Every structure is written in C-alpha cells, then in structure tokens.
C-alpha cells in the first residue's frame, strides 16, 4: 500500500519551478524555425533579383569592354617602342577597384597584388612607392597597412560604365598633384571569362622616358607634343583598365549572387526538414497527452 502511494506521488509530481512544459518548448522552437525560414526566403529573393540584374548588365559591360580594349591596344604599340634603358627606381601604383561590394574577392585581388609589390619589390615597387586608389573598397584595404603610401584616392568613378572622361579626370589630377615618379604601374583585374578573372599590371612610361626613347629621338618634336602624348597614353591605359575592371566586377557579382542563392536554397531545405520534424514531434506529444488523459478517465 505504501509503495503504491509513493508511485502515485512520483507520477503526479510537478515539473521544476520555472521550467516550461514540453509542448511550450516545441512551440518556441517551431516559431524560431518559422521566422528563420522567412528571413532566408527573403534573402533568396534578394540574391535572385541581384543575379538577374547583374546578368543583364554583364552583356552591356562586355560590349563596352571590347570597345575599350582598342585603347589598350593602341597604347601597347607606343609602349613597345619606349622601353627605358634603366629600370625605374620610383613607381607610382594606380589601383583600379570600385565603391561597391557583394562581388566576392575581386577587390582583394588588386589590393594583395599592390601590397606584395610594395613590400617585396615585385613589379618594380618599393616601400616608399606612392599609391593612387580608384574606389573605396581597395582604399579601405590598403589603408590598414600602407596608409602612408596613399597619395590620392578617388570614389564615385564608374558607377555605371566608366567613360573616357572619368579616366581623363583621374589623369588630370595625378598630373596636377605633382607626384614624383619614374613610371606608372596600373594594377587592375583582367577579364578571363565570365567565370574567372586575374589581376594584371600595365606599365605606362612618363614624359622623360618618352623623350629618351630612341624611337622618339628620330623625329623632331616639341616638348608639348611629348607631354600631351604621355598624358593621353596614361588616360588611355586608365580607361582600358577601368572598363575591363568594371566587366570583371559585374561578372564576379553575378557569380557571387548565384552562389548565395544556391546556399540559401540549401538552407531552406534543411530548415524546412527541421521544421517538419519538430511539428510532427509536437503533434505526436499532443496525441500522447490526449490518449493518456482519455485512458485515465
């Protein structure tokens, strides 16, 4: 008799103070999963929309890049005939990036190449090489370790498709600032395909190198002609780098949004499975409570 009373006392013993019942815990977990599913679905919609926009802009950017490459081809013919006899001792690095993110590691690519050139002497760089940065993203990355080397920074350039006026404005400010350099190295992203890119460096000679080149000494030219040619060649090279870097950025953003959309879809499938299992467990617990109560009556 005493044993039976003790068993009954154990059965009706209430839960510890402050501990929610099992059904309440299940409902809270289901509510959290439901809210998370809703937020992930919203993220999937956003990434899908951004992927579609980037896909539309990519075709336009590629057409502009093919036109802009003609400027770089014209420059390469000039640079082939103006090779300096001595290696430049002070290079000015012009880093081409943009102000926008959500495009993978495309900005880190040019930032790492510039940092490596300055610290290790790659591409003729040195620890006191001045740096000109186009775009806020690379500016933020380079300012952490090479803040003393930053001479000029630009933003709001190439928000849509870069124009020659943008490149001319960058060139004009570089010339007017009076930065001392022997050569200019433009660091930008080279378009390989719609799925890949790589950083590249183009060296542009300055006015003194053009004057000392054997190909130019064969002709009688005024000083203004050589100066204008040097500025125009720099603007051409910057424009070609800007427009090719823009195409790389749009392509990288499309790929990044595609990967983000796939990850969101996988996460939705996983969360939906957890939600269904939790809902089935809650229904099972409620059925057990009902059957137990009916049996007791």
C-alpha positions as CSV (number, residue, x, y, z in Angstrom):
1,X,0.0,0.0,0.0
2,X,2.8,2.4,0.9
3,X,4.7,1.5,-2.3
4,X,1.6,2.2,-4.4
5,X,1.1,5.7,-2.7
6,X,4.8,6.5,-3.3
7,X,4.5,5.6,-7.0
8,X,1.4,7.7,-7.4
9,X,3.2,10.6,-5.6
10,X,6.0,10.3,-8.2
11,X,3.7,10.3,-11.1
12,X,1.8,13.5,-10.1
13,X,5.0,15.3,-9.1
14,X,5.0,18.8,-10.9
15,X,7.8,20.0,-13.1
16,X,10.6,22.1,-11.5
17,X,9.9,25.7,-10.8
18,X,10.4,27.9,-13.9
19,X,10.8,25.1,-16.4
20,X,8.4,25.3,-19.3
21,X,6.3,22.3,-20.3
22,X,7.5,20.1,-23.2
23,X,4.8,21.4,-25.6
24,X,5.8,25.1,-24.9
25,X,9.4,24.3,-25.8
26,X,8.4,22.7,-29.0
27,X,6.2,25.7,-29.9
28,X,9.1,28.1,-29.2
29,X,11.5,26.1,-31.4
30,X,8.9,25.9,-34.2
31,X,8.3,29.6,-34.0
32,X,12.1,30.3,-34.2
33,X,12.4,28.0,-37.2
34,X,9.5,29.6,-38.9
35,X,11.0,33.1,-38.5
36,X,14.4,31.9,-39.7
37,X,12.8,30.3,-42.8
38,X,11.0,33.5,-43.6
39,X,14.2,35.5,-43.4
40,X,16.2,33.0,-45.5
41,X,13.4,33.1,-48.2
42,X,13.7,36.9,-48.3
43,X,17.4,36.6,-48.7
44,X,16.9,34.1,-51.6
45,X,14.6,36.5,-53.3
46,X,17.1,39.4,-53.0
47,X,20.0,37.4,-54.3
48,X,18.0,36.1,-57.2
49,X,17.0,39.6,-58.1
50,X,20.6,40.9,-57.9
51,X,21.8,37.9,-60.0
52,X,19.2,38.8,-62.7
53,X,20.3,42.5,-62.7
54,X,24.0,41.5,-62.9
55,X,23.3,39.1,-65.8
56,X,21.6,41.9,-67.7
57,X,24.4,44.4,-67.0
58,X,27.1,41.9,-67.8
59,X,26.3,41.7,-71.6
60,X,26.4,45.5,-71.7
61,X,29.7,45.7,-69.8
62,X,31.3,43.1,-72.1
63,X,30.4,45.0,-75.2
64,X,31.8,48.2,-73.7
65,X,35.0,46.2,-72.7
66,X,35.6,45.1,-76.3
67,X,35.4,48.7,-77.4
68,X,37.6,49.9,-74.6
69,X,40.3,47.3,-75.3
70,X,41.1,49.2,-78.5
71,X,42.6,52.0,-76.4
72,X,44.8,49.5,-74.7
73,X,46.0,48.0,-78.0
74,X,46.9,51.5,-79.3
75,X,48.9,52.1,-76.1
76,X,50.8,48.8,-76.4
77,X,52.2,49.9,-79.7
78,X,53.6,53.0,-78.2
79,X,55.0,51.2,-75.1
80,X,56.8,48.7,-77.3
81,X,58.9,51.5,-78.7
82,X,59.6,53.3,-75.5
83,X,61.3,50.7,-73.3
84,X,63.6,52.6,-70.8
85,X,67.3,51.7,-70.8
86,X,67.4,51.6,-67.0
87,X,64.8,50.2,-64.6
88,X,62.7,52.9,-62.9
89,X,63.6,53.5,-59.2
90,X,60.3,55.0,-58.1
91,X,57.0,53.7,-59.4
92,X,53.5,55.2,-58.9
93,X,50.9,52.4,-58.5
94,X,47.4,53.2,-59.7
95,X,45.0,50.6,-58.2
96,X,41.6,50.2,-60.0
97,X,38.7,49.0,-57.9
98,X,35.2,50.3,-57.2
99,X,33.0,51.6,-54.3
100,X,30.6,48.6,-54.3
101,X,30.8,45.2,-52.6
102,X,28.9,41.9,-52.8
103,X,31.2,40.7,-55.6
104,X,33.5,38.2,-54.0
105,X,37.2,38.8,-53.6
106,X,37.7,40.9,-56.7
107,X,38.8,44.0,-54.7
108,X,41.2,41.9,-52.5
109,X,42.9,40.6,-55.7
110,X,44.3,44.0,-56.7
111,X,44.9,45.1,-53.1
112,X,47.0,42.0,-52.4
113,X,49.0,42.4,-55.6
114,X,49.8,46.1,-54.7
115,X,50.7,45.2,-51.2
116,X,53.0,42.4,-52.4
117,X,54.6,44.7,-55.0
118,X,55.4,47.4,-52.4
119,X,56.7,45.1,-49.7
120,X,58.6,42.6,-51.8
121,X,59.7,44.8,-54.7
122,X,57.6,42.9,-57.2
123,X,56.8,44.8,-60.4
124,X,59.5,47.4,-59.5
125,X,57.8,48.5,-56.3
126,X,59.5,49.8,-53.2
127,X,58.5,50.7,-49.7
128,X,58.1,54.4,-50.5
129,X,56.2,53.9,-53.7
130,X,53.2,56.3,-53.9
131,X,49.8,54.8,-54.5
132,X,46.7,56.2,-56.2
133,X,43.5,54.3,-55.5
134,X,40.3,54.4,-57.5
135,X,37.4,53.0,-55.4
136,X,36.6,52.9,-51.7
137,X,36.9,49.2,-51.3
138,X,40.7,48.9,-52.1
139,X,41.2,52.2,-50.3
140,X,39.9,50.7,-47.1
141,X,42.0,47.5,-47.6
142,X,45.3,49.3,-48.4
143,X,44.9,52.0,-45.7
144,X,45.3,49.3,-43.0
145,X,48.9,48.6,-43.9
146,X,50.0,51.2,-46.5
147,X,48.3,54.3,-45.3
148,X,51.5,56.4,-45.5
149,X,51.8,55.4,-49.2
150,X,48.3,56.6,-50.3
151,X,48.7,59.8,-52.3
152,X,45.3,60.3,-54.0
153,X,42.1,58.4,-53.6
154,X,39.0,58.6,-55.9
155,X,35.4,57.4,-55.5
156,X,32.1,57.7,-57.4
157,X,34.0,56.8,-60.6
158,X,32.5,54.3,-63.0
159,X,29.2,53.8,-61.1
160,X,27.6,52.6,-64.3
161,X,30.0,52.0,-67.2
162,X,33.3,54.0,-67.0
163,X,33.8,56.7,-69.6
164,X,36.9,58.3,-71.0
165,X,36.0,61.4,-69.1
166,X,36.4,59.5,-65.8
167,X,39.9,58.3,-66.9
168,X,40.8,61.8,-68.1
169,X,39.8,63.3,-64.7
170,X,42.0,60.8,-62.8
171,X,44.9,61.5,-65.1
172,X,44.5,65.3,-64.8
173,X,44.6,65.2,-61.0
174,X,47.6,62.9,-61.0
175,X,49.5,65.3,-63.2
176,X,48.4,68.4,-61.3
177,X,49.3,67.0,-57.9
178,X,52.9,66.8,-58.9
179,X,53.7,63.3,-57.6
180,X,57.3,62.3,-58.3
181,X,57.7,59.0,-60.1
182,X,59.7,57.4,-62.9
183,X,57.0,55.1,-64.2
184,X,53.3,54.3,-63.5
185,X,52.1,50.7,-62.9
186,X,48.3,50.3,-63.3
187,X,47.0,47.3,-61.2
188,X,43.6,46.1,-62.3
189,X,41.5,43.0,-62.9
190,X,41.9,41.3,-66.2
191,X,38.8,39.7,-67.7
192,X,39.5,36.0,-68.5
193,X,36.0,34.6,-68.9
194,X,32.5,35.1,-67.4
195,X,33.6,32.8,-64.5
196,X,37.1,33.9,-63.8
197,X,39.4,36.9,-63.7
198,X,43.0,37.6,-62.6
199,X,45.0,40.7,-61.6
200,X,47.3,42.3,-64.2
201,X,49.8,45.1,-64.2
202,X,50.4,47.5,-67.1
203,X,53.4,49.9,-67.0
204,X,53.0,53.3,-68.5
205,X,56.1,55.4,-69.3
206,X,56.2,59.1,-68.2
207,X,57.3,62.1,-70.2
208,X,61.0,61.7,-69.5
209,X,61.0,58.1,-70.7
210,X,59.3,59.1,-73.9
211,X,61.8,61.8,-74.6
212,X,64.7,59.5,-74.0
213,X,63.3,56.7,-76.2
214,X,65.2,56.0,-79.4
215,X,62.0,55.8,-81.5
216,X,61.0,59.4,-80.5
217,X,64.5,60.9,-80.8
218,X,64.4,60.0,-84.5
219,X,61.8,62.7,-85.0
220,X,61.8,66.4,-84.2
221,X,59.0,67.1,-81.7
222,X,58.2,70.0,-79.5
223,X,58.1,69.5,-75.7
224,X,54.3,70.0,-75.6
225,X,53.8,67.1,-78.0
226,X,55.7,64.6,-75.8
227,X,53.9,65.9,-72.7
228,X,50.5,65.6,-74.3
229,X,51.3,62.2,-75.6
230,X,52.4,61.0,-72.2
231,X,49.1,62.3,-70.6
232,X,47.0,60.9,-73.3
233,X,48.7,57.5,-73.1
234,X,48.1,57.4,-69.3
235,X,44.4,58.3,-69.8
236,X,44.1,55.6,-72.4
237,X,45.6,53.0,-70.2
238,X,43.5,54.0,-67.2
239,X,40.3,53.9,-69.3
240,X,41.1,50.5,-70.6
241,X,41.8,49.2,-67.0
242,X,38.6,50.9,-65.7
243,X,36.3,49.4,-68.3
244,X,37.8,45.9,-68.0
245,X,37.7,46.0,-64.2
246,X,34.1,47.0,-64.4
247,X,33.3,44.0,-66.5
248,X,35.1,41.7,-64.1
249,X,33.2,43.3,-61.2
250,X,29.8,42.7,-62.8
251,X,30.8,39.1,-63.6
252,X,32.0,38.4,-60.1
253,X,28.9,39.9,-58.6
254,X,26.7,37.7,-60.8
255,X,28.7,34.6,-59.7
256,X,28.6,35.7,-56.0
257,X,24.8,36.2,-56.1
258,X,24.4,32.8,-57.9
259,X,26.3,31.0,-55.1
260,X,24.4,32.9,-52.4
261,X,21.1,31.9,-54.0
262,X,22.2,28.3,-54.1
263,X,23.3,28.4,-50.4
264,X,20.0,30.0,-49.4
265,X,18.1,27.2,-51.2
266,X,20.1,24.5,-49.4
267,X,19.5,26.3,-46.1
268,X,15.8,26.5,-46.8
269,X,15.6,22.8,-47.5
270,X,17.5,22.0,-44.3
271,X,15.3,24.3,-42.1
272,X,12.1,23.1,-43.7
273,X,13.1,19.5,-42.8
274,X,13.8,20.5,-39.2
275,X,10.5,22.4,-39.0
276,X,8.5,19.4,-40.3
277,X,10.2,17.1,-37.9
278,X,9.6,19.5,-35.0
279,X,5.9,19.9,-36.0
280,X,5.4,16.1,-36.2
281,X,7.0,15.7,-32.8
282,X,4.7,18.4,-31.3
283,X,1.6,16.7,-32.8
284,X,2.8,13.3,-31.5
285,X,3.2,14.7,-28.0
286,X,-0.2,16.3,-28.0
287,X,-1.7,13.0,-29.2
288,X,0.1,11.1,-26.4
289,X,-1.3,13.6,-23.8
290,X,-4.8,13.2,-25.2
291,X,-4.7,9.4,-25.2
292,X,-3.2,9.4,-21.7
293,X,-5.9,11.6,-20.4
294,X,-8.6,9.6,-22.0
295,X,-7.2,6.4,-20.6
296,X,-7.1,7.9,-17.1
297,X,-10.7,8.8,-17.4
